[in-house]
């Protein structure tokens, strides 16, 4: 049997440039979020008016809270990574299982010792 010839991929230049223009437009709209209905807005989490009396202190607190959140994320990532490595190597993961009742008893005994 003879193989069929494949269809020619020739285009008129008008069609070629039209396709390029539409794809460029489509990608631009995707970046802006117009197609999905979500429009990117500027980060206004830290919007505090200049007339606010303790603006600097509040901004510092917000900054510290963000840094703390980032540190917690990093710690969790490291912990998960270690657990995965241990899992691959076959080392059993020991997690401390302490009941809440025993913690309360320990706290009570410590307080009694201090008061005596």
C-alpha positions as CSV (number, residue, x, y, z in Angstrom):
1,X,0.0,0.0,0.0
2,X,1.1,3.5,-0.7
3,X,1.1,6.0,2.2
4,X,-1.2,9.0,1.9
5,X,0.5,12.3,1.5
6,X,0.3,14.6,4.6
7,X,-1.6,17.8,4.2
8,X,0.5,20.8,3.4
9,X,1.1,23.2,6.3
10,X,1.3,26.3,4.2
11,X,-0.6,29.4,5.4
12,X,-1.3,32.8,4.1
13,X,0.7,35.4,5.9
14,X,-2.5,37.1,7.0
15,X,-3.6,33.9,8.7
16,X,-0.2,33.4,10.3
17,X,0.0,36.8,11.8
18,X,-3.6,36.7,13.0
19,X,-2.9,33.4,14.9
20,X,0.3,35.0,16.4
21,X,-1.6,38.1,17.5
22,X,-4.4,36.1,19.1
23,X,-2.1,33.8,21.0
24,X,-0.1,36.8,22.3
25,X,-3.4,38.4,23.4
26,X,-4.6,35.2,25.0
27,X,-1.4,34.8,27.0
28,X,-1.5,38.4,28.1
29,X,-5.1,38.0,29.3
30,X,-4.1,34.9,31.2
31,X,-1.3,36.7,33.0
32,X,-3.6,39.5,34.0
33,X,-6.3,37.0,35.1
34,X,-9.1,38.4,33.0
35,X,-10.0,35.0,31.4
36,X,-10.4,33.1,34.7
37,X,-12.2,36.0,36.3
38,X,-9.6,36.7,38.9
39,X,-7.8,40.0,38.7
40,X,-4.5,40.3,40.5
41,X,-4.5,43.2,42.9
42,X,-1.7,44.8,44.7
43,X,-0.8,43.5,48.2
44,X,-2.7,45.7,50.6
45,X,-2.3,43.6,53.6
46,X,-0.1,46.3,55.2
47,X,-2.2,49.3,54.3
48,X,-2.2,51.6,57.3
49,X,-2.9,55.3,56.9
50,X,0.0,57.7,57.6
51,X,-2.2,59.5,60.2
52,X,-2.4,56.3,62.3
53,X,-0.7,57.1,65.7
54,X,1.3,53.9,66.2
55,X,1.9,53.0,62.5
56,X,5.6,52.1,62.9
57,X,5.0,49.8,65.8
58,X,2.2,48.1,64.1
59,X,4.3,47.6,60.9
60,X,7.1,46.1,63.1
61,X,4.7,43.7,64.7
62,X,3.3,42.6,61.3
63,X,6.9,42.1,60.0
64,X,7.8,40.0,63.1
65,X,4.7,37.9,62.7
66,X,5.5,37.3,59.0
67,X,9.1,36.3,59.9
68,X,7.8,33.9,62.5
69,X,5.4,32.3,60.1
70,X,8.3,31.9,57.6
71,X,10.5,30.3,60.2
72,X,7.7,27.9,61.1
73,X,7.2,27.0,57.5
74,X,11.0,26.3,57.1
75,X,11.0,24.2,60.3
76,X,8.0,22.1,59.1
77,X,9.7,21.6,55.7
78,X,12.9,20.4,57.4
79,X,11.0,18.1,59.7
80,X,9.1,16.6,56.8
81,X,12.3,16.1,54.8
82,X,13.9,14.4,57.7
83,X,10.9,12.1,58.1
84,X,11.0,11.2,54.4
85,X,14.7,10.4,54.6
86,X,14.2,8.2,57.6
87,X,11.3,6.5,55.9
88,X,13.5,5.8,52.8
89,X,16.3,4.4,55.0
90,X,13.9,2.3,57.0
91,X,14.6,4.0,60.3
92,X,11.5,4.0,62.6
93,X,10.1,7.4,63.4
94,X,9.7,7.8,67.1
95,X,7.1,10.4,68.1
96,X,6.6,11.2,71.8
97,X,3.1,10.2,72.8
98,X,2.3,11.8,76.2
99,X,-1.2,12.0,77.5
100,X,-2.5,15.3,78.5
101,X,-3.4,14.0,82.0
102,X,0.3,13.2,82.8
103,X,1.3,16.8,81.8
104,X,-1.3,18.2,84.2
105,X,0.0,15.9,87.0
106,X,3.6,17.0,86.5
107,X,2.6,20.7,86.5
108,X,0.7,20.2,89.8
109,X,3.5,18.4,91.5
110,X,6.0,21.1,90.4
111,X,3.8,23.9,91.8
112,X,3.4,22.0,95.1
113,X,7.1,21.8,95.4
114,X,7.7,25.5,94.9
115,X,5.0,26.5,97.4
116,X,6.4,24.3,100.2
